Amino acid sequence: MKVYSISEAAAKLHIPESTIRYYEKKGLLPQVERDEAGRRLFSEDLITFLGIIIYLKNTHMPISRIKQYVDLVVEGESTIELRLEMMKQHKQAVLAEIALMHEALKGIDVKITRYTTYTQERKAAK
């Protein structure tokens, strides 16, 4: 099984090494193994798991909620229904945020149209 260093894991995930260290400090990576020199070792499975954490964070799930999810994963199969419900709730929150962003984008488009028209009219008047 191939293992990766923290720099290799960070490169694969397109995140800074400091982010991985932060997530570990917050208890989001409880299964990080270390070599005899104390360097973190990342398996493919752990990189995949870290990718899930990043997806949750990028969709604005709070670290405390991600920690709850991680704790449930560590507990094992008996928590699958709880994890499913957590993901369903988070999906609804993400969809609500997307809807809000779409509305905000419409307002931005109105401003762009207004400013474009204004600048074009100013150029035509010169």
VMD Tcl script that draws the C-alpha trace (Angstrom):
set ca {
  {0.00 0.00 0.00}
  {1.39 3.37 -1.03}
  {1.62 6.05 1.63}
  {2.16 9.75 1.09}
  {3.93 12.46 3.02}
  {2.03 15.50 4.18}
  {3.42 17.51 1.27}
  {2.32 14.86 -1.22}
  {-1.14 14.63 0.38}
  {-1.47 18.42 0.32}
  {-0.46 18.51 -3.34}
  {-2.97 15.78 -4.25}
  {-5.75 17.69 -2.50}
  {-4.64 21.17 -3.62}
  {-4.52 22.50 -0.08}
  {-1.71 23.85 2.09}
  {0.06 21.52 4.50}
  {-1.01 23.86 7.30}
  {-4.64 23.02 6.58}
  {-3.95 19.33 7.09}
  {-2.13 20.07 10.33}
  {-5.05 22.24 11.48}
  {-7.58 19.51 10.68}
  {-5.50 16.99 12.59}
  {-5.23 19.35 15.58}
  {-9.03 19.74 15.56}
  {-9.46 15.97 15.71}
  {-10.70 15.56 12.15}
  {-7.94 13.09 11.23}
  {-7.79 10.65 14.14}
  {-6.15 7.89 12.12}
  {-2.99 9.62 10.92}
  {-0.10 7.26 11.28}
  {3.48 8.40 11.71}
  {6.80 6.92 10.72}
  {9.68 6.32 13.14}
  {10.79 9.95 12.67}
  {7.32 11.25 13.59}
  {6.36 12.29 10.05}
  {2.71 11.92 9.11}
  {1.86 9.13 6.68}
  {-1.25 9.30 4.52}
  {-2.81 6.22 2.95}
  {-5.09 6.47 -0.10}
  {-8.06 5.85 2.20}
  {-7.02 8.68 4.52}
  {-6.54 11.03 1.56}
  {-10.03 10.11 0.35}
  {-11.39 10.76 3.85}
  {-9.56 14.08 3.98}
  {-11.16 14.93 0.64}
  {-14.59 14.40 2.21}
  {-13.65 16.72 5.07}
  {-12.60 19.34 2.53}
  {-15.92 18.98 0.65}
  {-17.82 19.47 3.90}
  {-15.72 22.49 4.85}
  {-16.05 23.98 1.36}
  {-19.82 23.71 1.70}
  {-19.62 25.64 4.97}
  {-20.17 22.83 7.44}
  {-18.70 24.09 10.73}
  {-15.60 22.32 12.05}
  {-17.55 21.26 15.15}
  {-20.15 19.53 12.96}
  {-17.44 17.91 10.83}
  {-15.90 16.64 14.08}
  {-19.25 15.07 14.99}
  {-19.29 13.37 11.60}
  {-15.72 12.11 12.03}
  {-16.56 10.77 15.48}
  {-19.51 8.88 14.02}
  {-17.31 7.42 11.27}
  {-14.80 6.27 13.88}
  {-17.60 4.62 15.87}
  {-18.33 2.38 12.91}
  {-21.25 0.92 11.01}
  {-23.72 1.36 13.85}
  {-23.74 5.11 13.07}
  {-24.51 4.92 9.35}
  {-28.12 6.05 9.79}
  {-27.00 9.04 11.86}
  {-24.40 9.92 9.21}
  {-27.01 9.60 6.48}
  {-29.32 11.98 8.32}
  {-26.43 14.39 8.90}
  {-25.60 14.39 5.17}
  {-29.25 14.89 4.22}
  {-29.51 17.88 6.57}
  {-26.27 19.33 5.24}
  {-27.43 18.87 1.67}
  {-30.56 20.90 2.43}
  {-28.43 23.66 3.98}
  {-26.17 23.68 0.90}
  {-29.15 23.83 -1.46}
  {-30.58 26.75 0.52}
  {-27.24 28.55 0.30}
  {-27.04 27.89 -3.44}
  {-30.52 29.37 -3.87}
  {-29.45 32.41 -1.88}
  {-26.33 32.78 -4.04}
  {-28.41 32.55 -7.22}
  {-30.60 35.39 -5.98}
  {-27.56 37.45 -5.05}
  {-26.05 36.76 -8.47}
  {-29.16 38.17 -10.12}
  {-28.64 41.40 -8.17}
  {-25.00 41.52 -9.23}
  {-26.04 41.01 -12.86}
  {-28.43 43.96 -12.56}
  {-25.55 46.13 -11.34}
  {-23.25 44.92 -14.13}
  {-25.92 45.71 -16.72}
  {-26.52 49.14 -15.20}
  {-22.81 50.01 -15.06}
  {-22.17 48.64 -18.55}
  {-25.00 50.75 -19.97}
  {-23.75 53.80 -18.10}
  {-20.16 53.44 -19.34}
  {-21.31 52.82 -22.91}
  {-23.53 55.90 -22.82}
  {-20.65 58.01 -21.48}
  {-18.33 56.79 -24.24}
  {-20.98 57.48 -26.91}
  {-21.52 61.00 -25.55}
  {-17.82 61.92 -25.90}
}
mol new
graphics top color blue
foreach p $ca { graphics top sphere $p radius 0.5 }
foreach p [lrange $ca 0 end-1] q [lrange $ca 1 end] { graphics top cylinder $p $q radius 0.2 }
display resetview
